[in-house]
Amino acid sequence: MSSVVSILFCGTGGQGVLKAAEVTGLAAMFAGFHVKKSEVHGMAQRGGSVESHLRFGQKVFSPLVPKGGADILLPFHSGEAERLCSFLKPGGSDLLPFLGRAHEAGVQRMFFNTYMVGVLAGHLDIPKDSWMKALEHEFRVKKLEENINVFFAGLKEGGQ
């Protein structure tokens, strides 16, 4: 991957897209990277399009992932993946196939985003302790143990 890693998270309102981007951004920050994040959401009602651009590296100047510049596309909805696939760079990683695997594995809806972040973690050079700090920060009050277990299931599925 390049010196700046660019990830585009996309889905619909209520799927946890923004929380997934927040956890990933915190993990990158805890690992010592400079992080920028931007959100675009039309979720005036549940089901509206939601996307979050996240970039991290030694020095990041813009939070927005340019078209054809995403190292990784992390979709939570196949329709949004189709709409935003032009953002993925040639040779980039489209994590769309993992959507079906999450459903096959019986991941509960409320933990789906954490599972997909675990899959994503398998594609990034961020230490596990940074991911744990980010999960503890975001889920310290709500179902931390369950989220950690689901994260590791996703991480295993993602190849780590």
QUIMO-V466025 format. One record per residue. N is the residue number from 0. RES is the residue in three letters. PHI is phi in degrees with one decimal (NA if undefined). OMEGA is omega as a letter, one per 40 degrees, with the letter a starting at -180 (* if undefined). Layout:
n=N res=RES phi=PHI omega=OMEGA
n=N res=RES phi=PHI omega=OMEGA
This chain:
n=0 res=MET phi=NA omega=a
n=1 res=SER phi=-71.5 omega=a
n=2 res=SER phi=-69.0 omega=i
n=3 res=VAL phi=-115.4 omega=i
n=4 res=VAL phi=-95.5 omega=a
n=5 res=SER phi=-116.9 omega=a
n=6 res=ILE phi=-127.1 omega=i
n=7 res=LEU phi=-113.8 omega=i
n=8 res=PHE phi=-95.2 omega=i
n=9 res=CYS phi=-148.7 omega=i
n=10 res=GLY phi=178.8 omega=i
n=11 res=THR phi=-126.0 omega=a
n=12 res=GLY phi=-55.0 omega=i
n=13 res=GLY phi=93.8 omega=a
n=14 res=GLN phi=-91.8 omega=i
n=15 res=GLY phi=87.1 omega=a
n=16 res=VAL phi=-60.7 omega=a
n=17 res=LEU phi=-67.7 omega=i
n=18 res=LYS phi=-65.0 omega=i
n=19 res=ALA phi=-61.8 omega=i
n=20 res=ALA phi=-66.6 omega=i
n=21 res=GLU phi=-64.4 omega=i
n=22 res=VAL phi=-60.5 omega=a
n=23 res=THR phi=-64.8 omega=i
n=24 res=GLY phi=-62.1 omega=i
n=25 res=LEU phi=-64.5 omega=i
n=26 res=ALA phi=-60.5 omega=i
n=27 res=ALA phi=-64.7 omega=i
n=28 res=MET phi=-63.7 omega=i
n=29 res=PHE phi=-63.2 omega=i
n=30 res=ALA phi=-83.6 omega=i
n=31 res=GLY phi=96.9 omega=a
n=32 res=PHE phi=-88.3 omega=i
n=33 res=HIS phi=-81.1 omega=a
n=34 res=VAL phi=-126.2 omega=i
n=35 res=LYS phi=-131.7 omega=a
n=36 res=LYS phi=-142.1 omega=i
n=37 res=SER phi=-139.0 omega=a
n=38 res=GLU phi=-123.9 omega=i
n=39 res=VAL phi=-129.1 omega=i
n=40 res=HIS phi=-143.2 omega=i
n=41 res=GLY phi=-115.5 omega=a
n=42 res=MET phi=-102.9 omega=i
n=43 res=ALA phi=-59.4 omega=i
n=44 res=GLN phi=-134.7 omega=i
n=45 res=ARG phi=-57.3 omega=i
n=46 res=GLY phi=104.8 omega=i
n=47 res=GLY phi=-72.1 omega=a
n=48 res=SER phi=-62.4 omega=i
n=49 res=VAL phi=-136.8 omega=i
n=50 res=GLU phi=-141.7 omega=i
n=51 res=SER phi=-135.0 omega=i
n=52 res=HIS phi=-97.9 omega=i
n=53 res=LEU phi=-134.1 omega=i
n=54 res=ARG phi=-134.2 omega=i
n=55 res=PHE phi=-146.3 omega=a
n=56 res=GLY phi=171.5 omega=i
n=57 res=GLN phi=-68.4 omega=i
n=58 res=LYS phi=-149.8 omega=a
n=59 res=VAL phi=-119.3 omega=a
n=60 res=PHE phi=-100.9 omega=a
n=61 res=SER phi=-135.8 omega=i
n=62 res=PRO phi=-80.1 omega=a
n=63 res=LEU phi=-84.8 omega=i
n=64 res=VAL phi=-81.5 omega=i
n=65 res=PRO phi=-73.3 omega=i
n=66 res=LYS phi=-55.8 omega=a
n=67 res=GLY phi=75.5 omega=a
n=68 res=GLY phi=-117.5 omega=a
n=69 res=ALA phi=-79.9 omega=i
n=70 res=ASP phi=-70.7 omega=a
n=71 res=ILE phi=-139.1 omega=i
n=72 res=LEU phi=-109.0 omega=a
n=73 res=LEU phi=-113.1 omega=a
n=74 res=PRO phi=-90.2 omega=i
n=75 res=PHE phi=-108.8 omega=a
n=76 res=HIS phi=-148.8 omega=a
n=77 res=SER phi=-62.5 omega=i
n=78 res=GLY phi=-63.9 omega=i
n=79 res=GLU phi=-71.1 omega=i
n=80 res=ALA phi=-62.9 omega=i
n=81 res=GLU phi=-62.8 omega=a
n=82 res=ARG phi=-65.9 omega=a
n=83 res=LEU phi=-110.3 omega=a
n=84 res=CYS phi=-62.1 omega=i
n=85 res=SER phi=-67.9 omega=i
n=86 res=PHE phi=-79.0 omega=a
n=87 res=LEU phi=-73.6 omega=i
n=88 res=LYS phi=-76.0 omega=i
n=89 res=PRO phi=-57.1 omega=a
n=90 res=GLY phi=84.6 omega=i
n=91 res=GLY phi=-72.8 omega=a
n=92 res=SER phi=-103.5 omega=i
n=93 res=ASP phi=-98.5 omega=a
n=94 res=LEU phi=-89.7 omega=i
n=95 res=LEU phi=-53.4 omega=a
n=96 res=PRO phi=-57.2 omega=a
n=97 res=PHE phi=-75.7 omega=i
n=98 res=LEU phi=-58.9 omega=i
n=99 res=GLY phi=-62.8 omega=a
n=100 res=ARG phi=-65.1 omega=i
n=101 res=ALA phi=-64.2 omega=i
n=102 res=HIS phi=-66.7 omega=i
n=103 res=GLU phi=-62.9 omega=a
n=104 res=ALA phi=-76.7 omega=i
n=105 res=GLY phi=75.1 omega=i
n=106 res=VAL phi=-66.2 omega=i
n=107 res=GLN phi=-64.8 omega=a
n=108 res=ARG phi=-52.9 omega=a
n=109 res=MET phi=-70.4 omega=i
n=110 res=PHE phi=-112.6 omega=a
n=111 res=PHE phi=-57.8 omega=a
n=112 res=ASN phi=-65.1 omega=i
n=113 res=THR phi=-65.8 omega=i
n=114 res=TYR phi=-59.9 omega=a
n=115 res=MET phi=-66.5 omega=i
n=116 res=VAL phi=-66.1 omega=i
n=117 res=GLY phi=-61.3 omega=i
n=118 res=VAL phi=-59.1 omega=i
n=119 res=LEU phi=-58.1 omega=a
n=120 res=ALA phi=-57.5 omega=i
n=121 res=GLY phi=-68.3 omega=a
n=122 res=HIS phi=-109.4 omega=a
n=123 res=LEU phi=-123.2 omega=i
n=124 res=ASP phi=-94.1 omega=i
n=125 res=ILE phi=-122.9 omega=a
n=126 res=PRO phi=-61.6 omega=a
n=127 res=LYS phi=-59.5 omega=a
n=128 res=ASP phi=-65.9 omega=i
n=129 res=SER phi=-69.8 omega=i
n=130 res=TRP phi=-64.7 omega=a
n=131 res=MET phi=-63.7 omega=i
n=132 res=LYS phi=-61.5 omega=i
n=133 res=ALA phi=-66.4 omega=i
n=134 res=LEU phi=-63.8 omega=i
n=135 res=GLU phi=-63.7 omega=i
n=136 res=HIS phi=-64.8 omega=a
n=137 res=GLU phi=-83.3 omega=a
n=138 res=PHE phi=-120.9 omega=a
n=139 res=ARG phi=-59.4 omega=a
n=140 res=VAL phi=-101.0 omega=a
n=141 res=LYS phi=-122.8 omega=i
n=142 res=LYS phi=54.1 omega=a
n=143 res=LEU phi=-60.6 omega=a
n=144 res=GLU phi=-60.5 omega=i
n=145 res=GLU phi=-63.3 omega=i
n=146 res=ASN phi=-65.0 omega=i
n=147 res=ILE phi=-64.3 omega=i
n=148 res=ASN phi=-61.6 omega=i
n=149 res=VAL phi=-68.0 omega=i
n=150 res=PHE phi=-56.9 omega=a
n=151 res=PHE phi=-66.9 omega=i
n=152 res=ALA phi=-63.8 omega=i
n=153 res=GLY phi=-65.9 omega=i
n=154 res=LEU phi=-60.4 omega=i
n=155 res=LYS phi=-62.7 omega=i
n=156 res=GLU phi=-65.1 omega=a
n=157 res=GLY phi=-77.2 omega=i
n=158 res=GLY phi=110.9 omega=a
n=159 res=GLN phi=-117.3 omega=*
